[in-house]
Amino acid sequence: MVFLIEYDRARGRVVKLSGFEDSAREQAEDARLALELRLNYLGVEREVVLLEASTEEALRHTHRRYFEDVAGLTRTPGIDSNQNGP
């Protein structure tokens, strides 16, 4: 799948997330361009990206920075932060 993400860096949040089947890649690219042109025209600074992943869950795992806050990003998966070590 191809995912179109509109991300507000200042607020640290996804504004829009759209998924496209692989066969609709050209449509996804057209949507990305249209969104970037509209945001530019309006003077809105946002990050607009197209990313590929097998599922939205995989996308959320591989591109965590778009979906988690700083605290979530600094946590190591599978390790309890309350442990004091060996």
MDAnalysis code that builds the backbone (N, CA, C; Angstrom):
import MDAnalysis as mda
import numpy as np

u = mda.Universe.empty(258, n_residues=86, atom_resindex=np.repeat(np.arange(86), 3), trajectory=True)
u.add_TopologyAttr("name", ["N", "CA", "C"] * 86)
u.add_TopologyAttr("resid", np.arange(1, 87))
u.add_TopologyAttr("resname", ["MET", "VAL", "PHE", "LEU", "ILE", "GLU", "TYR", "ASP", "ARG", "ALA", "ARG", "GLY", "ARG", "VAL", "VAL", "LYS", "LEU", "SER", "GLY", "PHE", "GLU", "ASP", "SER", "ALA", "ARG", "GLU", "GLN", "ALA", "GLU", "ASP", "ALA", "ARG", "LEU", "ALA", "LEU", "GLU", "LEU", "ARG", "LEU", "ASN", "TYR", "LEU", "GLY", "VAL", "GLU", "ARG", "GLU", "VAL", "VAL", "LEU", "LEU", "GLU", "ALA", "SER", "THR", "GLU", "GLU", "ALA", "LEU", "ARG", "HIS", "THR", "HIS", "ARG", "ARG", "TYR", "PHE", "GLU", "ASP", "VAL", "ALA", "GLY", "LEU", "THR", "ARG", "THR", "PRO", "GLY", "ILE", "ASP", "SER", "ASN", "GLN", "ASN", "GLY", "PRO"])
u.atoms.positions = np.array([
    [0.838, -1.184, 0.000],
    [0.000, 0.000, 0.000],
    [0.879, 1.242, 0.000],
    [0.290, 2.317, -0.467],
    [0.938, 3.619, -0.465],
    [0.119, 4.523, 0.443],
    [0.805, 5.222, 1.343],
    [0.122, 6.082, 2.302],
    [0.542, 7.534, 2.098],
    [-0.436, 8.403, 2.072],
    [-0.216, 9.843, 1.980],
    [-0.402, 10.417, 3.381],
    [0.631, 11.085, 3.873],
    [0.577, 11.671, 5.206],
    [0.777, 13.175, 5.106],
    [-0.111, 13.907, 5.761],
    [0.062, 15.348, 5.964],
    [0.381, 15.495, 7.447],
    [1.565, 16.014, 7.744],
    [2.055, 16.066, 9.119],
    [2.344, 17.499, 9.529],
    [1.812, 17.883, 10.670],
    [2.043, 19.217, 11.242],
    [3.200, 19.103, 12.219],
    [4.381, 19.516, 11.795],
    [5.574, 19.420, 12.650],
    [5.448, 20.263, 13.907],
    [4.903, 21.455, 13.781],
    [4.798, 22.365, 14.918],
    [3.984, 21.747, 16.052],
    [2.963, 20.996, 15.703],
    [2.098, 20.375, 16.720],
    [2.438, 18.914, 16.959],
    [3.296, 18.360, 16.099],
    [3.700, 16.972, 16.261],
    [2.565, 15.982, 16.075],
    [1.753, 16.221, 15.028],
    [0.615, 15.310, 14.814],
    [0.290, 15.152, 13.339],
    [-0.273, 14.003, 13.026],
    [-0.752, 13.728, 11.673],
    [-2.069, 14.464, 11.490],
    [-2.162, 15.235, 10.421],
    [-3.391, 15.956, 10.087],
    [-4.269, 15.083, 9.198],
    [-3.620, 14.364, 8.287],
    [-4.365, 13.535, 7.334],
    [-3.548, 12.296, 6.999],
    [-4.221, 11.169, 6.957],
    [-3.606, 9.907, 6.557],
    [-4.556, 9.228, 5.586],
    [-4.079, 8.989, 4.361],
    [-4.898, 8.328, 3.341],
    [-4.126, 7.139, 2.795],
    [-4.822, 6.043, 2.567],
    [-4.198, 4.858, 1.999],
    [-4.648, 4.619, 0.577],
    [-3.725, 4.147, -0.250],
    [-3.997, 3.830, -1.652],
    [-3.451, 2.443, -1.951],
    [-4.191, 1.670, -2.717],
    [-3.681, 0.376, -3.163],
    [-2.468, 0.611, -4.058],
    [-1.594, -0.385, -4.135],
    [-0.399, -0.256, -4.976],
    [-0.756, 0.099, -6.421],
    [-1.873, -0.413, -6.902],
    [-2.294, -0.161, -8.281],
    [-2.732, 1.299, -8.491],
    [-2.926, 2.048, -7.400],
    [-3.360, 3.447, -7.485],
    [-2.215, 4.399, -7.139],
    [-0.990, 3.962, -7.366],
    [0.169, 4.788, -7.025],
    [0.132, 6.143, -7.734],
    [-0.245, 6.153, -8.992],
    [-0.316, 7.415, -9.736],
    [-1.346, 8.356, -9.107],
    [-2.467, 7.807, -8.670],
    [-3.495, 8.599, -7.994],
    [-2.939, 9.155, -6.679],
    [-2.170, 8.365, -5.956],
    [-1.557, 8.815, -4.706],
    [-0.567, 9.952, -4.972],
    [0.221, 9.825, -6.024],
    [1.183, 10.880, -6.374],
    [0.459, 12.164, -6.765],
    [-0.631, 12.040, -7.510],
    [-1.431, 13.213, -7.881],
    [-2.038, 13.879, -6.643],
    [-2.509, 13.060, -5.695],
    [-3.087, 13.594, -4.455],
    [-2.025, 14.313, -3.634],
    [-0.804, 13.753, -3.586],
    [0.291, 14.409, -2.866],
    [0.608, 15.766, -3.476],
    [0.736, 15.806, -4.774],
    [1.045, 17.066, -5.455],
    [-0.059, 18.089, -5.237],
    [-1.310, 17.683, -5.389],
    [-2.439, 18.603, -5.190],
    [-2.445, 19.152, -3.765],
    [-2.179, 18.290, -2.786],
    [-2.158, 18.724, -1.389],
    [-1.019, 19.707, -1.148],
    [0.161, 19.397, -1.662],
    [1.296, 20.310, -1.487],
    [1.027, 21.669, -2.140],
    [0.458, 21.662, -3.322],
    [0.150, 22.924, -4.006],
    [-0.879, 23.738, -3.225],
    [-1.913, 23.061, -2.705],
    [-2.951, 23.753, -1.926],
    [-2.365, 24.346, -0.647],
    [-1.558, 23.566, 0.066],
    [-0.954, 24.064, 1.307],
    [-0.002, 25.227, 1.028],
    [0.745, 25.120, -0.055],
    [1.659, 26.199, -0.434],
    [0.875, 27.469, -0.761],
    [-0.207, 27.333, -1.507],
    [-1.050, 28.468, -1.865],
    [-1.613, 29.149, -0.610],
    [-1.997, 28.334, 0.374],
    [-2.572, 28.860, 1.616],
    [-1.506, 29.353, 2.606],
    [-0.237, 29.092, 2.298],
    [0.840, 29.504, 3.195],
    [0.944, 28.648, 4.442],
    [0.490, 27.413, 4.348],
    [0.515, 26.485, 5.482],
    [1.740, 25.589, 5.339],
    [2.578, 25.578, 6.374],
    [3.776, 24.740, 6.337],
    [3.491, 23.398, 6.974],
    [3.459, 22.390, 6.148],
    [3.236, 21.022, 6.608],
    [4.176, 20.104, 5.840],
    [4.473, 18.988, 6.432],
    [5.253, 17.951, 5.764],
    [4.252, 17.041, 5.058],
    [4.471, 16.794, 3.776],
    [3.593, 15.930, 2.989],
    [4.470, 14.849, 2.370],
    [4.140, 13.593, 2.698],
    [4.967, 12.483, 2.220],
    [4.101, 11.342, 1.719],
    [4.680, 10.572, 0.806],
    [4.118, 9.290, 0.377],
    [5.055, 8.212, 0.894],
    [4.507, 7.237, 1.585],
    [5.302, 6.141, 2.133],
    [4.663, 4.815, 1.748],
    [5.495, 3.796, 1.589],
    [4.995, 2.466, 1.257],
    [5.129, 1.557, 2.462],
    [4.121, 0.747, 2.686],
    [4.139, -0.272, 3.732],
    [3.079, -1.311, 3.397],
    [3.251, -2.499, 3.924],
    [2.285, -3.563, 3.618],
    [0.926, -3.292, 4.252],
    [0.930, -2.661, 5.444],
    [-0.312, -2.329, 6.148],
    [-0.110, -1.019, 6.910],
    [-1.214, -0.441, 7.400],
    [-1.092, 0.761, 8.224],
    [-0.350, 0.443, 9.516],
    [-0.567, -0.729, 10.065],
    [0.143, -1.130, 11.283],
    [1.653, -1.162, 11.034],
    [2.068, -1.699, 9.904],
    [3.495, -1.729, 9.560],
    [4.028, -0.307, 9.400],
    [3.248, 0.554, 8.777],
    [3.639, 1.955, 8.612],
    [3.838, 2.621, 9.969],
    [2.912, 2.386, 10.889],
    [3.006, 2.978, 12.226],
    [4.227, 2.459, 12.978],
    [4.663, 1.255, 12.660],
    [5.850, 0.688, 13.300],
    [7.136, 1.240, 12.677],
    [7.193, 1.294, 11.356],
    [8.427, 1.706, 10.677],
    [8.627, 3.219, 10.647],
    [7.544, 3.975, 10.787],
    [7.636, 5.438, 10.748],
    [6.990, 6.030, 12.000],
    [7.456, 5.561, 13.131],
    [6.882, 5.912, 14.430],
    [6.866, 7.409, 14.689],
    [7.814, 8.146, 14.158],
    [7.906, 9.576, 14.465],
    [6.645, 10.349, 14.076],
    [5.899, 9.819, 13.113],
    [4.662, 10.488, 12.713],
    [3.506, 10.201, 13.678],
    [3.607, 9.139, 14.442],
    [2.465, 8.666, 15.222],
    [2.659, 8.684, 16.735],
    [3.877, 8.914, 17.203],
    [4.142, 8.885, 18.638],
    [4.757, 10.201, 19.085],
    [4.541, 10.526, 20.359],
    [5.175, 11.713, 20.912],
    [6.630, 11.386, 21.264],
    [7.362, 12.376, 21.716],
    [8.783, 12.202, 22.010],
    [8.999, 11.122, 23.061],
    [8.162, 11.099, 24.096],
    [8.295, 10.087, 25.144],
    [8.145, 8.680, 24.563],
    [7.189, 8.519, 23.675],
    [6.977, 7.219, 23.047],
    [8.137, 6.803, 22.170],
    [8.745, 7.754, 21.505],
    [9.869, 7.457, 20.620],
    [11.122, 7.072, 21.394],
    [11.277, 7.581, 22.603],
    [12.492, 7.286, 23.380],
    [12.394, 5.966, 24.126],
    [11.197, 5.408, 24.239],
    [11.029, 4.103, 24.881],
    [11.533, 3.011, 23.963],
    [12.210, 2.035, 24.540],
    [12.658, 0.878, 23.782],
    [11.580, -0.192, 23.875],
    [11.054, -0.646, 22.742],
    [9.989, -1.655, 22.774],
    [10.442, -2.900, 23.532],
    [9.554, -3.405, 24.388],
    [9.847, -4.637, 25.111],
    [10.608, -4.454, 26.409],
    [10.962, -3.211, 26.760],
    [11.697, -2.961, 27.996],
    [10.851, -2.081, 28.893],
    [10.651, -2.511, 30.113],
    [9.869, -1.761, 31.097],
    [10.764, -0.661, 31.651],
    [10.340, 0.599, 31.496],
    [11.154, 1.740, 31.937],
    [11.254, 1.832, 33.455],
    [10.463, 1.042, 34.182],
    [10.519, 1.078, 35.649],
    [11.559, 0.118, 36.209],
    [12.162, -0.686, 35.370],
    [13.182, -1.623, 35.835],
    [14.480, -0.875, 36.094],
    [15.224, -1.303, 37.099],
    [16.485, -0.650, 37.454],
    [17.692, -1.345, 36.866],
    [17.512, -2.288, 36.014],
    [18.627, -2.970, 35.385],
    [19.069, -4.181, 36.173],
    [20.192, -4.834, 35.760],
    [20.631, -6.085, 36.386],
    [21.155, -5.910, 37.786],
])
